[in-house]
Amino acid sequence: MLGQSSGDNVHKYPSSSHYHHNWDALEAQMKAEEKDEKLDGDAALNKLFQQIYTDGSDETRRAMNKSFVSSFVLLSYRPRKTCL
């Protein structure tokens, strides 16, 4: 019986707990709550860009990466002051 697995014991492990948790259902519930969560401001914009990047094609991802890198370079560039 130790090496055999049945359909209802797929995710059950030995435990001394008297309570049984359905972790798959809990994970599905958490994902649904995250999806339905209403964000505002920068968090909403960041989530939108993450969704576009995740669902986008390879061409879309390359364009977003190029845009990010070029804006990062422009923001981090500081002209050096020289003393003459």
N, CA, C and O atoms as a CHARMM CRD file, in Angstrom:
* protein
*
  336
    1    1 MET  N      0.79900  -1.19600   0.00000 PROA 1      0.00000
    2    1 MET  CA     0.00000   0.00000   0.00000 PROA 1      0.00000
    3    1 MET  C      0.84600   1.26600   0.00000 PROA 1      0.00000
    4    1 MET  O      0.35800   2.32200  -0.40400 PROA 1      0.00000
    5    2 LEU  N      2.08200   1.19400   0.43500 PROA 2      0.00000
    6    2 LEU  CA     2.89700   2.39400   0.50700 PROA 2      0.00000
    7    2 LEU  C      3.24800   2.94100  -0.85900 PROA 2      0.00000
    8    2 LEU  O      3.23300   4.15800  -1.04200 PROA 2      0.00000
    9    3 GLY  N      3.56000   2.10400  -1.81800 PROA 3      0.00000
   10    3 GLY  CA     3.98100   2.56600  -3.13200 PROA 3      0.00000
   11    3 GLY  C      2.82800   2.91200  -4.04300 PROA 3      0.00000
   12    3 GLY  O      3.04500   3.45900  -5.12400 PROA 3      0.00000
   13    4 GLN  N      1.60900   2.61100  -3.64000 PROA 4      0.00000
   14    4 GLN  CA     0.45200   2.84500  -4.48900 PROA 4      0.00000
   15    4 GLN  C     -0.16600   4.19700  -4.17700 PROA 4      0.00000
   16    4 GLN  O     -0.13900   4.66700  -3.04000 PROA 4      0.00000
   17    5 SER  N     -0.72100   4.80700  -5.20800 PROA 5      0.00000
   18    5 SER  CA    -1.42300   6.07200  -4.98600 PROA 5      0.00000
   19    5 SER  C     -2.82600   5.94800  -5.54200 PROA 5      0.00000
   20    5 SER  O     -3.01900   5.43100  -6.64200 PROA 5      0.00000
   21    6 SER  N     -3.78300   6.40900  -4.80600 PROA 6      0.00000
   22    6 SER  CA    -5.15900   6.40800  -5.27100 PROA 6      0.00000
   23    6 SER  C     -5.57100   7.81700  -5.62000 PROA 6      0.00000
   24    6 SER  O     -4.85900   8.76600  -5.28900 PROA 6      0.00000
   25    7 GLY  N     -6.69700   7.97800  -6.27800 PROA 7      0.00000
   26    7 GLY  CA    -7.14700   9.27300  -6.75800 PROA 7      0.00000
   27    7 GLY  C     -7.41900  10.28500  -5.67000 PROA 7      0.00000
   28    7 GLY  O     -7.17200  11.47500  -5.87100 PROA 7      0.00000
   29    8 ASP  N     -7.92700   9.85200  -4.50600 PROA 8      0.00000
   30    8 ASP  CA    -8.26700  10.82200  -3.46300 PROA 8      0.00000
   31    8 ASP  C     -7.10200  11.13000  -2.53700 PROA 8      0.00000
   32    8 ASP  O     -7.22000  12.03500  -1.71000 PROA 8      0.00000
   33    9 ASN  N     -5.99700  10.43100  -2.63300 PROA 9      0.00000
   34    9 ASN  CA    -4.83400  10.67800  -1.78000 PROA 9      0.00000
   35    9 ASN  C     -3.70300  11.35100  -2.54600 PROA 9      0.00000
   36    9 ASN  O     -2.54000  11.21800  -2.16400 PROA 9      0.00000
   37   10 VAL  N     -4.01700  12.06100  -3.60500 PROA 10     0.00000
   38   10 VAL  CA    -2.98600  12.64800  -4.45600 PROA 10     0.00000
   39   10 VAL  C     -2.15200  13.66600  -3.69400 PROA 10     0.00000
   40   10 VAL  O     -0.92500  13.62600  -3.78000 PROA 10     0.00000
   41   11 HSD  N     -2.77400  14.57800  -2.95100 PROA 11     0.00000
   42   11 HSD  CA    -2.05300  15.65700  -2.28700 PROA 11     0.00000
   43   11 HSD  C     -2.09800  15.54600  -0.76500 PROA 11     0.00000
   44   11 HSD  O     -1.91300  16.54800  -0.07300 PROA 11     0.00000
   45   12 LYS  N     -2.33700  14.36600  -0.23800 PROA 12     0.00000
   46   12 LYS  CA    -2.40800  14.21400   1.20700 PROA 12     0.00000
   47   12 LYS  C     -1.08800  13.68400   1.72100 PROA 12     0.00000
   48   12 LYS  O     -0.50500  12.76000   1.15400 PROA 12     0.00000
   49   13 TYR  N     -0.62900  14.28000   2.79700 PROA 13     0.00000
   50   13 TYR  CA     0.61800  13.88000   3.42300 PROA 13     0.00000
   51   13 TYR  C      0.33200  13.53100   4.88000 PROA 13     0.00000
   52   13 TYR  O     -0.63200  14.03800   5.45300 PROA 13     0.00000
   53   14 PRO  N      1.13500  12.69400   5.47600 PROA 14     0.00000
   54   14 PRO  CA     0.92100  12.34900   6.89100 PROA 14     0.00000
   55   14 PRO  C      0.99800  13.59400   7.76800 PROA 14     0.00000
   56   14 PRO  O      1.88700  14.42900   7.60100 PROA 14     0.00000
   57   15 SER  N      0.06700  13.71100   8.69500 PROA 15     0.00000
   58   15 SER  CA     0.03800  14.87700   9.55700 PROA 15     0.00000
   59   15 SER  C     -0.63400  14.51100  10.87600 PROA 15     0.00000
   60   15 SER  O     -1.49900  13.63700  10.92200 PROA 15     0.00000
   61   16 SER  N     -0.23600  15.17400  11.92300 PROA 16     0.00000
   62   16 SER  CA    -0.87500  14.97500  13.22000 PROA 16     0.00000
   63   16 SER  C     -2.02100  15.95700  13.42200 PROA 16     0.00000
   64   16 SER  O     -2.69400  15.92400  14.45200 PROA 16     0.00000
   65   17 SER  N     -2.24400  16.82700  12.44800 PROA 17     0.00000
   66   17 SER  CA    -3.31300  17.82200  12.54900 PROA 17     0.00000
   67   17 SER  C     -4.67100  17.15400  12.35500 PROA 17     0.00000
   68   17 SER  O     -4.80300  16.19600  11.59300 PROA 17     0.00000
   69   18 HSD  N     -5.67200  17.67200  13.05200 PROA 18     0.00000
   70   18 HSD  CA    -7.03000  17.15900  12.91400 PROA 18     0.00000
   71   18 HSD  C     -7.78300  17.87200  11.79600 PROA 18     0.00000
   72   18 HSD  O     -8.88100  17.46000  11.42300 PROA 18     0.00000
   73   19 TYR  N     -7.20100  18.92600  11.27000 PROA 19     0.00000
   74   19 TYR  CA    -7.84800  19.70300  10.22300 PROA 19     0.00000
   75   19 TYR  C     -7.18900  19.41600   8.88500 PROA 19     0.00000
   76   19 TYR  O     -5.97300  19.24100   8.79900 PROA 19     0.00000
   77   20 HSD  N     -8.00100  19.37100   7.85700 PROA 20     0.00000
   78   20 HSD  CA    -7.48400  19.15000   6.50900 PROA 20     0.00000
   79   20 HSD  C     -7.75400  20.39900   5.68400 PROA 20     0.00000
   80   20 HSD  O     -8.86800  20.92200   5.69000 PROA 20     0.00000
   81   21 HSD  N     -6.74000  20.87500   4.97800 PROA 21     0.00000
   82   21 HSD  CA    -6.86100  22.08000   4.17500 PROA 21     0.00000
   83   21 HSD  C     -6.75400  21.71900   2.70700 PROA 21     0.00000
   84   21 HSD  O     -5.92800  20.89000   2.32400 PROA 21     0.00000
   85   22 ASN  N     -7.57100  22.32800   1.90100 PROA 22     0.00000
   86   22 ASN  CA    -7.48300  22.15200   0.45200 PROA 22     0.00000
   87   22 ASN  C     -6.65000  23.31600  -0.07600 PROA 22     0.00000
   88   22 ASN  O     -7.18600  24.38600  -0.36700 PROA 22     0.00000
   89   23 TRP  N     -5.35200  23.10900  -0.19900 PROA 23     0.00000
   90   23 TRP  CA    -4.44000  24.18300  -0.57100 PROA 23     0.00000
   91   23 TRP  C     -4.64300  24.62100  -2.01800 PROA 23     0.00000
   92   23 TRP  O     -4.40800  25.78300  -2.35100 PROA 23     0.00000
   93   24 ASP  N     -5.07800  23.70400  -2.87900 PROA 24     0.00000
   94   24 ASP  CA    -5.33000  24.07200  -4.27800 PROA 24     0.00000
   95   24 ASP  C     -6.49900  25.05200  -4.37300 PROA 24     0.00000
   96   24 ASP  O     -6.45500  26.00500  -5.15000 PROA 24     0.00000
   97   25 ALA  N     -7.53300  24.81600  -3.58500 PROA 25     0.00000
   98   25 ALA  CA    -8.68300  25.72800  -3.57700 PROA 25     0.00000
   99   25 ALA  C     -8.28900  27.08000  -2.99700 PROA 25     0.00000
  100   25 ALA  O     -8.73000  28.12200  -3.48200 PROA 25     0.00000
  101   26 LEU  N     -7.46000  27.06200  -1.96200 PROA 26     0.00000
  102   26 LEU  CA    -6.99900  28.31200  -1.35000 PROA 26     0.00000
  103   26 LEU  C     -6.15800  29.11800  -2.34200 PROA 26     0.00000
  104   26 LEU  O     -6.29100  30.33900  -2.42500 PROA 26     0.00000
  105   27 GLU  N     -5.29200  28.43000  -3.09600 PROA 27     0.00000
  106   27 GLU  CA    -4.47700  29.10600  -4.10400 PROA 27     0.00000
  107   27 GLU  C     -5.35200  29.70700  -5.19700 PROA 27     0.00000
  108   27 GLU  O     -5.11300  30.83600  -5.62600 PROA 27     0.00000
  109   28 ALA  N     -6.35900  28.97100  -5.65100 PROA 28     0.00000
  110   28 ALA  CA    -7.26500  29.48000  -6.67600 PROA 28     0.00000
  111   28 ALA  C     -8.03900  30.70000  -6.16800 PROA 28     0.00000
  112   28 ALA  O     -8.26300  31.65100  -6.91700 PROA 28     0.00000
  113   29 GLN  N     -8.44500  30.67000  -4.89600 PROA 29     0.00000
  114   29 GLN  CA    -9.15200  31.79400  -4.30000 PROA 29     0.00000
  115   29 GLN  C     -8.25800  33.03000  -4.22500 PROA 29     0.00000
  116   29 GLN  O     -8.70500  34.13700  -4.52400 PROA 29     0.00000
  117   30 MET  N     -6.99800  32.84900  -3.82700 PROA 30     0.00000
  118   30 MET  CA    -6.05600  33.96600  -3.73600 PROA 30     0.00000
  119   30 MET  C     -5.80000  34.58500  -5.10500 PROA 30     0.00000
  120   30 MET  O     -5.74000  35.80800  -5.23100 PROA 30     0.00000
  121   31 LYS  N     -5.65000  33.74600  -6.13500 PROA 31     0.00000
  122   31 LYS  CA    -5.42400  34.25800  -7.48900 PROA 31     0.00000
  123   31 LYS  C     -6.63100  35.04500  -7.97200 PROA 31     0.00000
  124   31 LYS  O     -6.47700  36.08000  -8.61900 PROA 31     0.00000
  125   32 ALA  N     -7.84100  34.56100  -7.66100 PROA 32     0.00000
  126   32 ALA  CA    -9.05600  35.27600  -8.05800 PROA 32     0.00000
  127   32 ALA  C     -9.14600  36.62400  -7.34700 PROA 32     0.00000
  128   32 ALA  O     -9.53700  37.62000  -7.95500 PROA 32     0.00000
  129   33 GLU  N     -8.78500  36.66200  -6.06200 PROA 33     0.00000
  130   33 GLU  CA    -8.81200  37.92300  -5.31900 PROA 33     0.00000
  131   33 GLU  C     -7.77800  38.90700  -5.86300 PROA 33     0.00000
  132   33 GLU  O     -8.05500  40.10300  -5.96000 PROA 33     0.00000
  133   34 GLU  N     -6.59700  38.41800  -6.21700 PROA 34     0.00000
  134   34 GLU  CA    -5.57100  39.29600  -6.78600 PROA 34     0.00000
  135   34 GLU  C     -6.01700  39.86200  -8.12300 PROA 34     0.00000
  136   34 GLU  O     -5.74000  41.01800  -8.44500 PROA 34     0.00000
  137   35 LYS  N     -6.71100  39.03600  -8.89900 PROA 35     0.00000
  138   35 LYS  CA    -7.17600  39.48200 -10.21500 PROA 35     0.00000
  139   35 LYS  C     -8.25300  40.55600 -10.08400 PROA 35     0.00000
  140   35 LYS  O     -8.28700  41.51000 -10.86100 PROA 35     0.00000
  141   36 ASP  N     -9.13300  40.39200  -9.09400 PROA 36     0.00000
  142   36 ASP  CA   -10.24500  41.32700  -8.90600 PROA 36     0.00000
  143   36 ASP  C     -9.87700  42.54300  -8.06000 PROA 36     0.00000
  144   36 ASP  O    -10.69500  43.44800  -7.89200 PROA 36     0.00000
  145   37 GLU  N     -8.66300  42.57400  -7.52800 PROA 37     0.00000
  146   37 GLU  CA    -8.24100  43.66400  -6.65400 PROA 37     0.00000
  147   37 GLU  C     -8.19200  44.98400  -7.41700 PROA 37     0.00000
  148   37 GLU  O     -7.64800  45.05100  -8.51900 PROA 37     0.00000
  149   38 LYS  N     -8.75300  46.01200  -6.83600 PROA 38     0.00000
  150   38 LYS  CA    -8.77000  47.34200  -7.45800 PROA 38     0.00000
  151   38 LYS  C     -7.61100  48.15700  -6.91200 PROA 38     0.00000
  152   38 LYS  O     -7.53500  48.42300  -5.71300 PROA 38     0.00000
  153   39 LEU  N     -6.71900  48.54700  -7.79400 PROA 39     0.00000
  154   39 LEU  CA    -5.56800  49.34700  -7.41300 PROA 39     0.00000
  155   39 LEU  C     -5.74300  50.76000  -7.94100 PROA 39     0.00000
  156   39 LEU  O     -6.57000  51.00000  -8.82000 PROA 39     0.00000
  157   40 ASP  N     -4.96200  51.70300  -7.40400 PROA 40     0.00000
  158   40 ASP  CA    -5.03100  53.06300  -7.90200 PROA 40     0.00000
  159   40 ASP  C     -3.62700  53.63900  -7.98300 PROA 40     0.00000
  160   40 ASP  O     -2.71200  53.17500  -7.30200 PROA 40     0.00000
  161   41 GLY  N     -3.47200  54.63300  -8.80400 PROA 41     0.00000
  162   41 GLY  CA    -2.18700  55.31700  -8.92800 PROA 41     0.00000
  163   41 GLY  C     -1.13300  54.48300  -9.61900 PROA 41     0.00000
  164   41 GLY  O     -1.40500  53.78600 -10.59600 PROA 41     0.00000
  165   42 ASP  N      0.09100  54.56900  -9.08600 PROA 42     0.00000
  166   42 ASP  CA     1.23300  53.87600  -9.68400 PROA 42     0.00000
  167   42 ASP  C      1.06500  52.35800  -9.66200 PROA 42     0.00000
  168   42 ASP  O      1.52000  51.67500 -10.57900 PROA 42     0.00000
  169   43 ALA  N      0.42100  51.82700  -8.63200 PROA 43     0.00000
  170   43 ALA  CA     0.23600  50.38200  -8.53800 PROA 43     0.00000
  171   43 ALA  C     -0.63900  49.87200  -9.67500 PROA 43     0.00000
  172   43 ALA  O     -0.36600  48.81500 -10.24300 PROA 43     0.00000
  173   44 ALA  N     -1.69000  50.61700 -10.00900 PROA 44     0.00000
  174   44 ALA  CA    -2.56700  50.22500 -11.10800 PROA 44     0.00000
  175   44 ALA  C     -1.83000  50.28800 -12.44200 PROA 44     0.00000
  176   44 ALA  O     -1.97900  49.40000 -13.28200 PROA 44     0.00000
  177   45 LEU  N     -1.04000  51.33000 -12.63300 PROA 45     0.00000
  178   45 LEU  CA    -0.27600  51.47000 -13.86800 PROA 45     0.00000
  179   45 LEU  C      0.76600  50.36100 -13.99300 PROA 45     0.00000
  180   45 LEU  O      0.95600  49.80200 -15.07400 PROA 45     0.00000
  181   46 ASN  N      1.43700  50.04500 -12.89300 PROA 46     0.00000
  182   46 ASN  CA     2.42800  48.97300 -12.90200 PROA 46     0.00000
  183   46 ASN  C      1.77800  47.62300 -13.22700 PROA 46     0.00000
  184   46 ASN  O      2.33300  46.83000 -13.98700 PROA 46     0.00000
  185   47 LYS  N      0.60600  47.37000 -12.64900 PROA 47     0.00000
  186   47 LYS  CA    -0.10300  46.12400 -12.92700 PROA 47     0.00000
  187   47 LYS  C     -0.51400  46.05100 -14.39200 PROA 47     0.00000
  188   47 LYS  O     -0.44000  44.98600 -15.00500 PROA 47     0.00000
  189   48 LEU  N     -0.94700  47.17700 -14.95700 PROA 48     0.00000
  190   48 LEU  CA    -1.33200  47.22100 -16.36400 PROA 48     0.00000
  191   48 LEU  C     -0.13700  46.87500 -17.25500 PROA 48     0.00000
  192   48 LEU  O     -0.26500  46.06900 -18.17700 PROA 48     0.00000
  193   49 PHE  N      1.01400  47.47700 -16.98700 PROA 49     0.00000
  194   49 PHE  CA     2.20200  47.18600 -17.79000 PROA 49     0.00000
  195   49 PHE  C      2.64700  45.73500 -17.62600 PROA 49     0.00000
  196   49 PHE  O      3.09400  45.11100 -18.58900 PROA 49     0.00000
  197   50 GLN  N      2.52800  45.19600 -16.41900 PROA 50     0.00000
  198   50 GLN  CA     2.87200  43.79000 -16.21200 PROA 50     0.00000
  199   50 GLN  C      1.95300  42.88100 -17.01400 PROA 50     0.00000
  200   50 GLN  O      2.40000  41.88800 -17.58900 PROA 50     0.00000
  201   51 GLN  N      0.67600  43.21900 -17.05000 PROA 51     0.00000
  202   51 GLN  CA    -0.28900  42.41500 -17.80300 PROA 51     0.00000
  203   51 GLN  C     -0.00800  42.50400 -19.30100 PROA 51     0.00000
  204   51 GLN  O     -0.06600  41.49400 -20.00200 PROA 51     0.00000
  205   52 ILE  N      0.29300  43.69100 -19.79200 PROA 52     0.00000
  206   52 ILE  CA     0.60600  43.85500 -21.21200 PROA 52     0.00000
  207   52 ILE  C      1.85400  43.05400 -21.55600 PROA 52     0.00000
  208   52 ILE  O      1.89100  42.37900 -22.58500 PROA 52     0.00000
  209   53 TYR  N      2.87200  43.12000 -20.70800 PROA 53     0.00000
  210   53 TYR  CA     4.12300  42.40500 -20.96500 PROA 53     0.00000
  211   53 TYR  C      3.89300  40.89600 -20.93900 PROA 53     0.00000
  212   53 TYR  O      4.41300  40.17600 -21.79100 PROA 53     0.00000
  213   54 THR  N      3.12100  40.41400 -19.97200 PROA 54     0.00000
  214   54 THR  CA     2.87100  38.97500 -19.84300 PROA 54     0.00000
  215   54 THR  C      2.05900  38.44300 -21.01400 PROA 54     0.00000
  216   54 THR  O      2.36200  37.37500 -21.54700 PROA 54     0.00000
  217   55 ASP  N      1.04000  39.17100 -21.41300 PROA 55     0.00000
  218   55 ASP  CA     0.14500  38.69700 -22.46700 PROA 55     0.00000
  219   55 ASP  C      0.64600  39.03600 -23.86800 PROA 55     0.00000
  220   55 ASP  O      0.11900  38.51500 -24.85000 PROA 55     0.00000
  221   56 GLY  N      1.64900  39.89300 -23.97400 PROA 56     0.00000
  222   56 GLY  CA     2.11000  40.36700 -25.27200 PROA 56     0.00000
  223   56 GLY  C      2.97400  39.37100 -26.01600 PROA 56     0.00000
  224   56 GLY  O      3.43600  38.37500 -25.46000 PROA 56     0.00000
  225   57 SER  N      3.17700  39.66600 -27.27900 PROA 57     0.00000
  226   57 SER  CA     4.02700  38.83500 -28.12500 PROA 57     0.00000
  227   57 SER  C      5.49600  39.15200 -27.85200 PROA 57     0.00000
  228   57 SER  O      5.81500  40.05000 -27.07300 PROA 57     0.00000
  229   58 ASP  N      6.37400  38.40800 -28.49700 PROA 58     0.00000
  230   58 ASP  CA     7.81100  38.66200 -28.34100 PROA 58     0.00000
  231   58 ASP  C      8.16400  40.06000 -28.83700 PROA 58     0.00000
  232   58 ASP  O      9.01900  40.73100 -28.25900 PROA 58     0.00000
  233   59 GLU  N      7.51000  40.49300 -29.89600 PROA 59     0.00000
  234   59 GLU  CA     7.76900  41.83400 -30.43600 PROA 59     0.00000
  235   59 GLU  C      7.36900  42.91500 -29.42800 PROA 59     0.00000
  236   59 GLU  O      8.07800  43.90600 -29.25500 PROA 59     0.00000
  237   60 THR  N      6.24200  42.71500 -28.77600 PROA 60     0.00000
  238   60 THR  CA     5.78100  43.66300 -27.75700 PROA 60     0.00000
  239   60 THR  C      6.76100  43.71900 -26.59200 PROA 60     0.00000
  240   60 THR  O      7.08200  44.80000 -26.09900 PROA 60     0.00000
  241   61 ARG  N      7.23900  42.55400 -26.15200 PROA 61     0.00000
  242   61 ARG  CA     8.19800  42.51100 -25.04300 PROA 61     0.00000
  243   61 ARG  C      9.49900  43.21000 -25.41100 PROA 61     0.00000
  244   61 ARG  O     10.06100  43.94400 -24.59700 PROA 61     0.00000
  245   62 ARG  N      9.98100  42.98800 -26.63100 PROA 62     0.00000
  246   62 ARG  CA    11.21900  43.65900 -27.06100 PROA 62     0.00000
  247   62 ARG  C     11.03400  45.16800 -27.08200 PROA 62     0.00000
  248   62 ARG  O     11.92300  45.91100 -26.66600 PROA 62     0.00000
  249   63 ALA  N      9.87400  45.62600 -27.57000 PROA 63     0.00000
  250   63 ALA  CA     9.60800  47.06600 -27.61600 PROA 63     0.00000
  251   63 ALA  C      9.54100  47.65900 -26.21600 PROA 63     0.00000
  252   63 ALA  O     10.05500  48.75200 -25.97800 PROA 63     0.00000
  253   64 MET  N      8.91200  46.94800 -25.29400 PROA 64     0.00000
  254   64 MET  CA     8.81300  47.45100 -23.92500 PROA 64     0.00000
  255   64 MET  C     10.18600  47.46900 -23.25700 PROA 64     0.00000
  256   64 MET  O     10.51300  48.41800 -22.54500 PROA 64     0.00000
  257   65 ASN  N     10.99100  46.43200 -23.47900 PROA 65     0.00000
  258   65 ASN  CA    12.34300  46.41200 -22.91400 PROA 65     0.00000
  259   65 ASN  C     13.18400  47.55200 -23.46500 PROA 65     0.00000
  260   65 ASN  O     13.91400  48.20500 -22.72000 PROA 65     0.00000
  261   66 LYS  N     13.08400  47.79500 -24.77600 PROA 66     0.00000
  262   66 LYS  CA    13.84800  48.87700 -25.39900 PROA 66     0.00000
  263   66 LYS  C     13.42300  50.22300 -24.83200 PROA 66     0.00000
  264   66 LYS  O     14.26800  51.07400 -24.55500 PROA 66     0.00000
  265   67 SER  N     12.13700  50.42000 -24.66000 PROA 67     0.00000
  266   67 SER  CA    11.62600  51.66500 -24.10300 PROA 67     0.00000
  267   67 SER  C     12.09900  51.86200 -22.66600 PROA 67     0.00000
  268   67 SER  O     12.49400  52.96300 -22.28100 PROA 67     0.00000
  269   68 PHE  N     12.05600  50.79600 -21.88100 PROA 68     0.00000
  270   68 PHE  CA    12.49300  50.88800 -20.48900 PROA 68     0.00000
  271   68 PHE  C     13.97700  51.22800 -20.40100 PROA 68     0.00000
  272   68 PHE  O     14.37600  52.10500 -19.63500 PROA 68     0.00000
  273   69 VAL  N     14.78400  50.53300 -21.18400 PROA 69     0.00000
  274   69 VAL  CA    16.23100  50.75900 -21.13200 PROA 69     0.00000
  275   69 VAL  C     16.56600  52.17100 -21.58400 PROA 69     0.00000
  276   69 VAL  O     17.38700  52.84200 -20.95800 PROA 69     0.00000
  277   70 SER  N     15.94400  52.62900 -22.65700 PROA 70     0.00000
  278   70 SER  CA    16.25900  53.97600 -23.14800 PROA 70     0.00000
  279   70 SER  C     15.79600  55.04500 -22.16000 PROA 70     0.00000
  280   70 SER  O     16.48900  56.04700 -21.98400 PROA 70     0.00000
  281   71 SER  N     14.64900  54.86100 -21.51400 PROA 71     0.00000
  282   71 SER  CA    14.20400  55.85900 -20.53200 PROA 71     0.00000
  283   71 SER  C     15.08100  55.79900 -19.28400 PROA 71     0.00000
  284   71 SER  O     15.33500  56.83200 -18.66500 PROA 71     0.00000
  285   72 PHE  N     15.54800  54.60900 -18.90300 PROA 72     0.00000
  286   72 PHE  CA    16.42200  54.47700 -17.74700 PROA 72     0.00000
  287   72 PHE  C     17.75500  55.16900 -18.00900 PROA 72     0.00000
  288   72 PHE  O     18.29600  55.83000 -17.12200 PROA 72     0.00000
  289   73 VAL  N     18.28300  55.02100 -19.21300 PROA 73     0.00000
  290   73 VAL  CA    19.55600  55.65600 -19.55600 PROA 73     0.00000
  291   73 VAL  C     19.40000  57.17400 -19.54700 PROA 73     0.00000
  292   73 VAL  O     20.28300  57.88200 -19.06200 PROA 73     0.00000
  293   74 LEU  N     18.29600  57.67700 -20.07300 PROA 74     0.00000
  294   74 LEU  CA    18.07100  59.12200 -20.09200 PROA 74     0.00000
  295   74 LEU  C     17.91700  59.68600 -18.68500 PROA 74     0.00000
  296   74 LEU  O     18.39600  60.78200 -18.39800 PROA 74     0.00000
  297   75 LEU  N     17.24400  58.93500 -17.80100 PROA 75     0.00000
  298   75 LEU  CA    17.04200  59.42200 -16.43900 PROA 75     0.00000
  299   75 LEU  C     18.30900  59.35100 -15.60700 PROA 75     0.00000
  300   75 LEU  O     18.50400  60.16600 -14.70500 PROA 75     0.00000
  301   76 SER  N     19.17000  58.38700 -15.89900 PROA 76     0.00000
  302   76 SER  CA    20.36900  58.23600 -15.08500 PROA 76     0.00000
  303   76 SER  C     21.54200  59.06100 -15.61600 PROA 76     0.00000
  304   76 SER  O     22.58200  59.14300 -14.96300 PROA 76     0.00000
  305   77 TYR  N     21.38500  59.66600 -16.78300 PROA 77     0.00000
  306   77 TYR  CA    22.47200  60.45200 -17.35600 PROA 77     0.00000
  307   77 TYR  C     22.53300  61.80600 -16.67900 PROA 77     0.00000
  308   77 TYR  O     21.53700  62.52900 -16.63000 PROA 77     0.00000
  309   78 ARG  N     23.68000  62.14600 -16.16500 PROA 78     0.00000
  310   78 ARG  CA    23.90900  63.45700 -15.56700 PROA 78     0.00000
  311   78 ARG  C     25.14400  64.05800 -16.22400 PROA 78     0.00000
  312   78 ARG  O     26.22400  63.47000 -16.17300 PROA 78     0.00000
  313   79 PRO  N     24.99300  65.20100 -16.83000 PROA 79     0.00000
  314   79 PRO  CA    26.18600  65.80800 -17.43300 PROA 79     0.00000
  315   79 PRO  C     27.21900  66.16500 -16.37300 PROA 79     0.00000
  316   79 PRO  O     26.87900  66.64100 -15.29100 PROA 79     0.00000
  317   80 ARG  N     28.45000  65.93400 -16.69200 PROA 80     0.00000
  318   80 ARG  CA    29.52700  66.24900 -15.75000 PROA 80     0.00000
  319   80 ARG  C     29.92400  67.71100 -15.85500 PROA 80     0.00000
  320   80 ARG  O     30.02300  68.27400 -16.94600 PROA 80     0.00000
  321   81 LYS  N     30.14400  68.29900 -14.71400 PROA 81     0.00000
  322   81 LYS  CA    30.57900  69.68200 -14.69800 PROA 81     0.00000
  323   81 LYS  C     32.09900  69.71000 -14.78700 PROA 81     0.00000
  324   81 LYS  O     32.79300  68.96200 -14.09800 PROA 81     0.00000
  325   82 THR  N     32.58500  70.56000 -15.62300 PROA 82     0.00000
  326   82 THR  CA    34.03700  70.68700 -15.74200 PROA 82     0.00000
  327   82 THR  C     34.45100  72.04100 -15.24500 PROA 82     0.00000
  328   82 THR  O     33.72600  73.02500 -15.38700 PROA 82     0.00000
  329   83 CYS  N     35.59300  72.08100 -14.67600 PROA 83     0.00000
  330   83 CYS  CA    36.14100  73.34500 -14.19500 PROA 83     0.00000
  331   83 CYS  C     37.16700  73.84000 -15.22200 PROA 83     0.00000
  332   83 CYS  O     38.13700  73.14300 -15.52000 PROA 83     0.00000
  333   84 LEU  N     36.95800  74.98900 -15.73500 PROA 84     0.00000
  334   84 LEU  CA    37.89800  75.55000 -16.70000 PROA 84     0.00000
  335   84 LEU  C     38.61100  76.73700 -16.11500 PROA 84     0.00000
  336   84 LEU  O     39.44700  77.34600 -16.78300 PROA 84     0.00000
